[in-house]
Amino acid sequence: MLGDTIMLSTLETDISIQYLIVGAGGTGGGGSPTNDRAGGGGGGGAVLTSTAKFPMGTNLTVQVAPTSNGGSWTGASVRGPNGGDSIFHNITAAGGGGGGSAQQSGSLNSNNHGRSGASGGGAGGIVGALGGSATAGNAGGNMGASCCASSGGGGAGGAGGASSGSNTQGNGGPGVTNNITGSNVTYGAGGHGEGGGTYDIAVAGTANRGNGGEGAGGDGNYYSGGLYNYQGAPGGSGIVILRFTGVTPTISGGLTHSTSTVSGDTVISFTAGTGTITF
């Protein structure tokens, strides 16, 4: 006589998480207030995406890189600082490199080069200035003109463009597009360089996209909205996005986040702060 059949179920002990981690963009370089030399664009932050499994009950660190340079525009002829890093668990998306500066007089110096970063910052508008190298994305553009115009920061999807004339700047490198949230969004683009003697205000990188800040123009002391045209713009803040199914996690204080549902999956977007998530 056959015995009863016993069905055994497998206890799920791991959680599978799809993630997107983006570092902050680098700040654009400051230009000269007394001549046409412009500052280079900031490099885009790293964009990391994959799927990983973690044991249930594990506290996983989340850190979102804030807007670079404390959200401030640079001073005149100041090399842009790099963007900060975003972290999920032990996975780090580095910030983009700052853009090279341009001083009112004198020959090439080290501050005119774009900084190295996830993607490199663009060269300032000084002959011989170089774009920064990249650790995760693409290099910033080199100075390609005989005078003044600056180059674009590198992006996660392509290198920064070189300046090609005194008033023809290099554009920032493209970012990469991801649809973890259910919509196509582009992250990690490089900031544009600026033409020599341009009378406009540098544009900051988009928040929570990791885009580099725009480089500053030069000359004229054009002033608008509390800013001068020779000030480089800050890079956009980073973001950490997690997508998973089947559980309700606990999120610590210190993190700004939103939750949505996409095709039956839970999607949590962390837009600021540092803390932990536990599944």
C-alpha positions in Angstrom: 0.0 0.0 0.0 1.4 3.3 -1.0 1.9 5.9 1.8 0.5 9.4 1.7 2.3 12.0 -0.4 3.8 14.9 1.5 4.4 18.1 -0.3 7.4 20.1 0.9 7.5 23.9 0.2 10.8 25.8 0.0 11.2 28.7 2.4 12.4 31.7 0.6 15.4 33.2 2.5 16.7 35.7 -0.1 15.2 38.8 -1.6 16.0 39.6 -5.3 16.3 43.4 -5.8 16.8 45.3 -9.1 18.7 48.5 -8.4 19.7 51.7 -10.0 22.4 53.8 -8.3 23.4 57.3 -9.6 26.2 59.5 -8.3 25.9 63.3 -8.3 27.2 65.3 -11.2 30.3 67.4 -11.0 30.2 71.2 -10.7 31.1 73.3 -13.7 34.2 75.4 -13.7 34.3 79.2 -13.1 35.2 81.5 -15.9 37.2 84.8 -16.0 35.3 88.0 -15.0 37.5 90.2 -17.1 38.0 88.4 -20.4 36.3 85.8 -22.6 37.8 82.6 -21.0 35.0 80.2 -20.0 34.9 77.3 -17.5 34.4 73.6 -18.4 31.3 71.5 -17.8 31.0 69.1 -15.0 31.1 65.3 -15.6 28.0 63.1 -15.1 27.7 60.8 -12.1 28.1 57.0 -12.5 25.0 55.1 -13.4 25.0 51.5 -12.0 22.2 49.0 -12.6 21.8 45.3 -12.0 19.9 42.7 -9.9 21.3 41.2 -6.7 20.0 38.8 -4.0 20.3 39.5 -0.3 19.4 37.4 2.8 16.1 38.4 4.4 16.6 40.5 7.5 19.7 42.2 6.3 20.1 45.9 7.0 21.1 47.5 3.7 22.7 50.9 3.6 21.3 53.6 1.3 23.1 56.9 0.7 22.0 59.5 -1.8 24.6 62.0 -3.1 23.4 65.6 -2.6 23.7 68.4 -5.2 27.4 69.0 -5.7 29.3 72.0 -4.2 26.5 72.3 -1.5 24.1 73.5 -4.2 26.2 76.7 -4.8 27.7 78.2 -8.0 31.5 78.6 -7.9 33.4 81.8 -7.7 35.2 83.3 -10.6 38.1 81.2 -12.0 37.4 78.4 -9.5 37.8 74.8 -10.6 34.6 72.9 -10.0 34.5 70.2 -7.3 33.5 66.6 -7.9 30.0 65.3 -7.2 29.5 63.0 -4.3 28.9 59.2 -4.2 25.6 57.3 -3.9 25.6 53.9 -2.2 23.4 50.9 -1.9 24.7 48.2 0.5 28.4 48.0 -0.6 27.9 49.2 -4.2 29.1 52.7 -4.9 28.2 55.0 -7.8 30.9 57.7 -7.9 30.3 61.4 -8.6 31.3 63.1 -11.7 34.4 65.2 -12.1 34.4 69.0 -11.8 35.0 71.3 -14.7 38.2 73.1 -15.4 38.5 76.8 -14.6 39.7 79.8 -16.6 41.7 82.6 -15.1 41.8 86.2 -16.3 45.5 86.2 -17.1 48.5 83.9 -17.3 49.2 80.6 -19.1 47.9 77.1 -18.5 47.9 75.7 -14.9 46.5 72.5 -13.3 43.2 74.1 -12.3 42.3 74.6 -16.0 42.1 70.8 -16.5 38.8 69.0 -15.8 38.9 66.8 -12.8 38.8 63.0 -13.0 35.6 61.3 -11.8 33.0 58.8 -12.7 32.9 60.8 -16.0 35.5 63.5 -16.3 35.0 67.3 -16.2 35.5 69.4 -19.3 38.5 71.5 -19.9 38.5 75.2 -19.2 38.9 77.8 -21.9 42.7 78.0 -21.8 44.9 76.6 -24.6 46.3 73.2 -23.7 43.7 72.4 -21.0 42.6 68.7 -20.9 39.3 67.0 -20.0 39.3 64.8 -16.9 39.6 61.0 -17.2 36.8 58.6 -16.3 36.5 55.8 -13.8 33.1 54.5 -14.8 31.7 56.6 -17.7 33.5 58.8 -20.2 36.2 61.5 -20.3 35.6 65.2 -20.5 36.4 67.1 -23.7 39.8 68.7 -24.2 40.2 72.4 -25.1 40.0 72.4 -28.9 39.9 76.2 -29.7 42.6 78.8 -30.0 40.9 80.8 -27.3 38.2 81.1 -24.7 35.4 78.6 -25.2 35.4 75.6 -22.9 34.5 71.9 -23.3 31.8 69.6 -22.1 31.9 67.2 -19.2 31.8 63.5 -20.0 28.6 61.5 -19.6 27.7 58.0 -18.6 26.8 57.4 -22.3 29.5 59.2 -24.2 32.5 61.6 -24.0 32.3 65.3 -23.6 32.7 67.5 -26.7 35.7 69.7 -27.3 35.4 73.4 -27.9 36.1 74.2 -31.5 36.2 78.0 -31.8 36.4 81.0 -29.5 32.6 81.1 -29.2 31.9 77.5 -29.9 31.8 75.4 -26.8 31.8 71.6 -26.4 28.6 70.0 -25.3 28.3 67.6 -22.4 28.4 63.9 -23.1 25.1 62.0 -23.2 23.7 60.1 -20.3 22.1 56.7 -20.3 18.4 55.9 -20.3 16.8 53.4 -17.8 13.2 52.4 -17.2 13.3 50.8 -13.7 10.5 53.2 -12.7 8.3 52.2 -15.6 9.3 55.3 -17.6 12.4 56.1 -19.7 14.6 58.5 -17.7 18.1 59.6 -18.6 20.8 59.8 -16.0 24.4 60.9 -15.8 24.7 63.4 -18.6 27.7 65.7 -18.8 27.4 69.5 -18.3 27.9 71.7 -21.3 30.9 73.9 -21.8 30.4 77.6 -22.6 31.3 80.0 -25.4 33.8 82.8 -24.7 32.2 86.0 -23.5 28.7 84.5 -23.0 26.3 86.6 -21.1 24.1 84.0 -19.5 24.0 82.1 -16.2 25.3 78.6 -16.1 22.5 76.0 -15.6 22.7 73.5 -12.7 22.4 69.7 -13.3 18.9 68.3 -12.9 18.2 67.0 -9.4 18.2 63.3 -8.9 19.6 62.7 -12.4 23.3 62.9 -11.6 23.9 65.4 -14.5 26.9 67.6 -14.6 26.6 71.4 -14.0 27.2 73.8 -16.9 30.5 75.6 -17.2 30.6 79.4 -16.7 30.9 82.0 -19.4 33.5 84.8 -19.2 33.7 88.5 -19.3 31.1 91.2 -18.8 30.1 90.5 -15.2 26.5 89.8 -16.4 24.4 89.5 -13.3 20.9 88.0 -12.9 19.0 86.3 -10.1 21.9 86.7 -7.6 24.5 85.1 -9.9 27.2 86.2 -12.3 27.9 84.7 -15.7 31.4 83.7 -14.6 30.1 81.3 -11.9 30.1 77.5 -12.7 26.8 75.6 -11.9 26.5 72.7 -9.4 25.9 69.2 -10.6 22.6 67.5 -10.0 22.1 65.2 -7.0 22.1 61.4 -7.3 19.4 58.8 -6.7 19.0 55.2 -5.5 16.0 53.2 -6.9 15.1 49.7 -5.8 12.5 47.4 -7.5 11.3 44.1 -5.9 8.2 42.1 -5.2 6.5 40.2 -2.4 7.7 41.9 0.8 7.2 45.2 2.7 10.5 46.6 3.9 11.3 48.8 6.9 13.0 52.1 6.1 14.9 54.0 8.7 14.7 57.7 9.4 17.0 60.1 7.5 15.9 59.0 4.0 13.6 60.9 1.7 11.7 58.4 -0.5 8.6 57.7 -2.6 6.9 54.4 -3.4 5.1 53.3 -6.5 3.8 50.0 -8.1 5.0 49.0 -11.6 3.7 45.8 -13.2 3.1 44.3 -9.8 6.5 45.3 -8.5 7.2 47.7 -5.7 9.5 50.6 -6.7 11.1 52.8 -4.0 13.0 55.9 -5.1 15.4 57.4 -2.6 16.0 61.0 -3.4 18.0 62.3 -0.4 19.6 61.3 2.8 21.4 58.3 4.4 19.9 55.4 6.3 19.0 51.7 5.9 16.3 49.5 4.4 15.5 46.1 5.9 13.6 43.4 4.1 
